[in-house]
Amino acid sequence: MASYDPRVNTNSTTPQNPPPPPPPPESAPSDMTAPTDGAETPNTTTAAGVVAATTTPNNTNDEQTDSWKLKFCTVCASNNNRSMEAHLRLATAPTAFPVISFGTGSLVRLPGPSITQPNVYSFNTTSYNQMYEELEEKDARLYRHNGILNMLDRNRNLKWGPERFQDWIPGQPRLEHISKGDKGAQGTEGGVVDVIITCEERCWDAVVDDLMNKGNQLNRPVHVFNVDIKDNHEEALVGGRAILDLANRLNESAMAQRKTHGSAGWENGSGAARLSFDESVPEILAEWQEKHPNLPALWTLAWL
Amino acid sequence: MAQSPEQVVDQVAQLDAARKLVLGDAALYPQIVNGILPIVGANARLELRRWGAEFLAETFASPILATSQKQQLAPTVLNSIQETLLLPETDNAVLASLIQTCASMYPLIFRHTVNHPGDNKTWEMMSAVKQEILRKMDSFPCSVKICCIKFLQRVVQVQTPGLIADPRRPDQNETSLAVVPRNHALLSLPQLEAESSGLLDRLLDVLQEETCNPLIVNATLNCLAPLIRTRQSIANKIIQSIMDFFPTKHVHPPFTPTVRVGVKSMERTARALLFNVMKKNPGHPLMGKMQHYIERLMQSRLETAEDASRKRGPPAEPTDGLDQTKRARLDAVAPPPLKIPPLPAGPTSYDQLFTLTQDIGLSSFDVKQLPPDIVVKIAIPLLSQVNPALLTQAVDAIRNRYETITKEQNHKRQQLHQAATAAAADDDDDYEPDYEPEDIGDNGPGEAAAIAQEEAELEPDLVSLGPFVLPQPPPLSEEEASEVGRSAVSRVFGMIDAVDAASSSSSTQTKPQQLGFARLAGSTFDREAWVVLLTRLATRAPAGLEIDDKVKAGSAGVKRHSTISDSIRETLYRYILEDFRARLKIGITWLNEEWYNDRVRMKAANQERTDADDEPTVTLYYDTWVLRLLDGFLPYLDSKDIKILVRFLSEIPEVTIAIIQRVAGLARDPERITLTVQALMYLVMFRPPAREMCLNAMEDVYQTYEESRPAAGKVLAKWRPQALPAPAEQASTNDSSNPTQPAPSTEAQAST
């Protein structure tokens, strides 16, 4: 089976094209008939399609799985430092993962002039840009010096504003995030993810607990990881890189499974038992942990 | 009509566009779902089926599509799912998505059936799909199986009575068994409830399995919360089975990193689930038990300490040297230095030594007046609040005082000594500085009184104790001594067994380390070393002593000492016989030591012999014990034990006639004749000093036991052909040899 892959990859000028730019939602109504029209024509072909599929399943299969990726969600307390650093890493990686990010705190808290005077904002309604402008006006020197403005500047280029995990409705379409140009939004329009990575045990607890509260309505499995990162800029950088490493490992395994099971599964599904992606997660995490011994990790399989 | 890859790519792109549409406007779902079903149905190509299954899962899970609309779509889609499942579908991604869809759809179909008792077709279809999933669940790969678990959970949730929020508006109530009318045509309440109870057991079974898969366990634990929260009737059962679950019990070494990840995740998930239950229901009757379980769970962890050390420590330098808010406050405000009042002049009491406060009222307060329980109540919270820095200061202060006092006292004491020794210069040798008063007591009443007075002044003298001399233990009686000796010996035997057990696993690794001739006895602390130690303890330890004693005190001494070594011998003997096949090597070592010891003692006795009148009397242990050992295991030898017998006979240091007789005696048993002949033959061939002896024995055997003739005859023909009678004589010799037959047996019995 593996011998098919290189051949497909060498002569594939098409695979670069397939993920078509999504149509802007405004033009949607006018296109409304198009897909249904398209649906009629293949309708007649499907009967014969079975035969065809058994003979040449590989070509198109690879093209499709090439564009398929795991969808990620990063979570920290305020959706500002650690989760956003990881968001940046995942969204700007060569593989460019679909990624969304949240905070689990009750409010967005940023360091203020002293430890007892934090700057507090509410989730979902305050944009990073607003925070940036407000703090710049308050004490540009202080906030530039402690890196807050720098961080907010990065964040406002990534997405609109901090979102609270507990307010997230899984499965709620996130088309507007694509239209706003959020980085990493491409692929998350369905409002679901495959992997959630938190940056602190407290957040992991909050996420697992909140998913239980949400009632697992979607019946969709989600891997919830924690990668313990201290809340400062330096550690966020280190942690972000480590999270990208974890994401790459997970994605590789998932893609491999999709490919092998795609073609092999079609011909003989009860073939040699292979470790599926979900099953291999503890192993992947253990390997990753050995490489990053300073970022204690945790995992569970939860439900959206 | 085959589809070209380009066509499929186009189709997927179109489908993606359609999906974007419905995501933007949920009202379009019915149209799109009905439109795509034929394209992505059972017989479509893999990528289309994957797309379709994923889309259907998304559709029926979508929070933006109204339940009523989903209910309308459900029967049609269910039909398509059933077709795909029965194909049978084999792609994991498609299967997982389809089962997710079924899980979302089950309550919808159930509600539809409740409202449409006449539509038995849909319900039958759903039941068929359910049975199909349940049947195949255990054979599905893990990634599909977890979706089946979720489906199970959904079925259980639907088929268990839930809360009726408002009996007047049945449509507003959550879908559960409680909304089914008693007389429903299709849905039989007892049957559904029984089924769900069975499925719940199946769901919870995962927590009881011998070895557990963390993925499956976590998937199960994480979907139980809604059941516990919304289904009162089964909540306690679920909680109970969680509380019986301890991940560490379900894993077995080696604890690879993967296993650790799994165990930790199960622990944390179980904990998270119970926390969730406790938070939702603070007055839960099982609250205390749940808390207890969580504590136990955390205690039973494989790696409690490991994680703490993993977290990055604080950076060596402040991350931002200029930023005051970020600089770590390493040294908090130092407490004000403690005021240490000087000790009052003169002799110090304990009270004064430990009093740091200058408050008269405090220092004169008698704590004994307080009942102990109150003291405890006060002291514990106080201790927890003590400033460590202050405590250190106080302890240091007391220590300083104490050292000063000790110094002073030692100084005084030395002076006292000098005075005393000067006064009691004529005291006897047993002068003991520790017992001054007694020593000095007889030096005249005046001095004694002065000293006594000084002693009284130095009351806290107890603080500085002199060297402590342990009193001599009472002398051991002879029996006690030998008892202790025996117990020591039995512990050495214990060591052999312990090393046995330990080395049996690692024997392959230790083998290359064998030292051969270069080894020293007992240098490696392995089993061998203990064996050597034991045998030498038995043979050599009392060797010199016996002779000394004999010279000094006569035979009584010999007897006393020999009891200890004899008891070791006895124990060794029994130890070897317990498993003589494996332990014969020990026996050989031992007998060699005995033999050597006999030689040494004989030599020593010869040298000792000053007057030529007496023969040196040396008890020869070798002869006794070799026969005992041989007699001990000979009865148990079977015809296949030739190697053991030959090894024993060839490795013991000396073969005697008695030994050979016993070996020959084996021939009485027709089954063991070959054993005898082979053993003797071996000795004839490879032990020249014993050759004659063995040939005699062989001849004897040949004469006595007819069955031995074929084998023994061959040997004799080679080594002593003259012993073989002419063929004609054979019959007569056979008869004449019969009376000699019982002879060896009586001898053997007598010698044991």
Chai-1 contact restraints between the chains, C-beta under 6 A:
chainA,res_idxA,chainB,res_idxB,connection_type,confidence,min_distance_angstrom,max_distance_angstrom,comment,restraint_id
A,P18,B,V9,contact,1.0,0.0,6.0,A-B,restraint_1
A,P20,B,A13,contact,1.0,0.0,6.0,A-B,restraint_2
A,P22,B,K20,contact,1.0,0.0,6.0,A-B,restraint_3
A,P23,B,A17,contact,1.0,0.0,6.0,A-B,restraint_4
A,P25,B,G24,contact,1.0,0.0,6.0,A-B,restraint_5
A,A28,B,L21,contact,1.0,0.0,6.0,A-B,restraint_6
A,A28,B,G24,contact,1.0,0.0,6.0,A-B,restraint_7
A,P35,B,Q14,contact,1.0,0.0,6.0,A-B,restraint_8
A,P35,B,A17,contact,1.0,0.0,6.0,A-B,restraint_9
A,P35,B,A18,contact,1.0,0.0,6.0,A-B,restraint_10
A,T36,B,G35,contact,1.0,0.0,6.0,A-B,restraint_11
A,G38,B,Q14,contact,1.0,0.0,6.0,A-B,restraint_12
A,A39,B,G35,contact,1.0,0.0,6.0,A-B,restraint_13
A,A39,B,I39,contact,1.0,0.0,6.0,A-B,restraint_14
A,P42,B,Q11,contact,1.0,0.0,6.0,A-B,restraint_15
A,P42,B,I39,contact,1.0,0.0,6.0,A-B,restraint_16
A,N43,B,P38,contact,1.0,0.0,6.0,A-B,restraint_17
A,T45,B,M1,contact,1.0,0.0,6.0,A-B,restraint_18
A,T45,B,Q3,contact,1.0,0.0,6.0,A-B,restraint_19
A,T46,B,N43,contact,1.0,0.0,6.0,A-B,restraint_20
A,T46,B,A44,contact,1.0,0.0,6.0,A-B,restraint_21
A,A48,B,M1,contact,1.0,0.0,6.0,A-B,restraint_22
A,G49,B,Q3,contact,1.0,0.0,6.0,A-B,restraint_23
A,G49,B,R45,contact,1.0,0.0,6.0,A-B,restraint_24
A,V50,B,N43,contact,1.0,0.0,6.0,A-B,restraint_25
A,A52,B,A2,contact,1.0,0.0,6.0,A-B,restraint_26
A,A52,B,Q3,contact,1.0,0.0,6.0,A-B,restraint_27
A,A53,B,R45,contact,1.0,0.0,6.0,A-B,restraint_28
A,P57,B,L46,contact,1.0,0.0,6.0,A-B,restraint_29
A,N59,B,P5,contact,1.0,0.0,6.0,A-B,restraint_30
A,T60,B,P5,contact,1.0,0.0,6.0,A-B,restraint_31
A,T60,B,V8,contact,1.0,0.0,6.0,A-B,restraint_32
A,T60,B,E47,contact,1.0,0.0,6.0,A-B,restraint_33
A,N61,B,E47,contact,1.0,0.0,6.0,A-B,restraint_34
A,Q64,B,E47,contact,1.0,0.0,6.0,A-B,restraint_35
A,N146,B,D323,contact,1.0,0.0,6.0,A-B,restraint_36
A,I169,B,P63,contact,1.0,0.0,6.0,A-B,restraint_37
A,G171,B,A61,contact,1.0,0.0,6.0,A-B,restraint_38
A,G171,B,S62,contact,1.0,0.0,6.0,A-B,restraint_39
A,G171,B,P63,contact,1.0,0.0,6.0,A-B,restraint_40
A,Q172,B,P63,contact,1.0,0.0,6.0,A-B,restraint_41
A,P173,B,L23,contact,1.0,0.0,6.0,A-B,restraint_42
A,L175,B,L23,contact,1.0,0.0,6.0,A-B,restraint_43
A,L175,B,G24,contact,1.0,0.0,6.0,A-B,restraint_44
A,E189,B,L23,contact,1.0,0.0,6.0,A-B,restraint_45
A,G190,B,E58,contact,1.0,0.0,6.0,A-B,restraint_46
A,V208,B,A272,contact,1.0,0.0,6.0,A-B,restraint_47
A,D209,B,A272,contact,1.0,0.0,6.0,A-B,restraint_48
A,D209,B,N276,contact,1.0,0.0,6.0,A-B,restraint_49
A,M212,B,A225,contact,1.0,0.0,6.0,A-B,restraint_50
A,M212,B,N276,contact,1.0,0.0,6.0,A-B,restraint_51
A,G215,B,P226,contact,1.0,0.0,6.0,A-B,restraint_52
A,N216,B,C223,contact,1.0,0.0,6.0,A-B,restraint_53
A,N216,B,P226,contact,1.0,0.0,6.0,A-B,restraint_54
A,L218,B,A61,contact,1.0,0.0,6.0,A-B,restraint_55
A,N219,B,Q100,contact,1.0,0.0,6.0,A-B,restraint_56
A,N219,B,A103,contact,1.0,0.0,6.0,A-B,restraint_57
A,N219,B,S104,contact,1.0,0.0,6.0,A-B,restraint_58
A,N219,B,K150,contact,1.0,0.0,6.0,A-B,restraint_59
A,R220,B,Q100,contact,1.0,0.0,6.0,A-B,restraint_60
A,P221,B,I146,contact,1.0,0.0,6.0,A-B,restraint_61
A,N232,B,T319,contact,1.0,0.0,6.0,A-B,restraint_62
A,E234,B,T319,contact,1.0,0.0,6.0,A-B,restraint_63
A,H261,B,D91,contact,1.0,0.0,6.0,A-B,restraint_64
A,H261,B,N92,contact,1.0,0.0,6.0,A-B,restraint_65
A,G262,B,L46,contact,1.0,0.0,6.0,A-B,restraint_66
A,G265,B,T90,contact,1.0,0.0,6.0,A-B,restraint_67
A,G265,B,D91,contact,1.0,0.0,6.0,A-B,restraint_68
A,W266,B,L46,contact,1.0,0.0,6.0,A-B,restraint_69
A,G269,B,T90,contact,1.0,0.0,6.0,A-B,restraint_70
A,S276,B,P141,contact,1.0,0.0,6.0,A-B,restraint_71
A,S276,B,C142,contact,1.0,0.0,6.0,A-B,restraint_72
A,S276,B,S143,contact,1.0,0.0,6.0,A-B,restraint_73
A,D278,B,C142,contact,1.0,0.0,6.0,A-B,restraint_74
A,D278,B,S143,contact,1.0,0.0,6.0,A-B,restraint_75
A,D278,B,L215,contact,1.0,0.0,6.0,A-B,restraint_76
A,E279,B,C142,contact,1.0,0.0,6.0,A-B,restraint_77
A,E279,B,L215,contact,1.0,0.0,6.0,A-B,restraint_78
A,P282,B,P214,contact,1.0,0.0,6.0,A-B,restraint_79
A,P282,B,T258,contact,1.0,0.0,6.0,A-B,restraint_80
A,P282,B,V261,contact,1.0,0.0,6.0,A-B,restraint_81
A,P282,B,G262,contact,1.0,0.0,6.0,A-B,restraint_82
A,E283,B,T258,contact,1.0,0.0,6.0,A-B,restraint_83
A,L285,B,V261,contact,1.0,0.0,6.0,A-B,restraint_84
A,A286,B,P257,contact,1.0,0.0,6.0,A-B,restraint_85
A,A286,B,T258,contact,1.0,0.0,6.0,A-B,restraint_86
A,A286,B,V261,contact,1.0,0.0,6.0,A-B,restraint_87
A,N294,B,R312,contact,1.0,0.0,6.0,A-B,restraint_88
A,P296,B,D307,contact,1.0,0.0,6.0,A-B,restraint_89
A,P296,B,R310,contact,1.0,0.0,6.0,A-B,restraint_90
A,L298,B,R268,contact,1.0,0.0,6.0,A-B,restraint_91
A,W299,B,S265,contact,1.0,0.0,6.0,A-B,restraint_92
A,T300,B,N218,contact,1.0,0.0,6.0,A-B,restraint_93
A,T300,B,S265,contact,1.0,0.0,6.0,A-B,restraint_94
A,T300,B,T269,contact,1.0,0.0,6.0,A-B,restraint_95
A,L301,B,L215,contact,1.0,0.0,6.0,A-B,restraint_96
A,L301,B,N218,contact,1.0,0.0,6.0,A-B,restraint_97
A,L301,B,A219,contact,1.0,0.0,6.0,A-B,restraint_98
A,A302,B,N222,contact,1.0,0.0,6.0,A-B,restraint_99
A,W303,B,N222,contact,1.0,0.0,6.0,A-B,restraint_100
A,W303,B,C223,contact,1.0,0.0,6.0,A-B,restraint_101
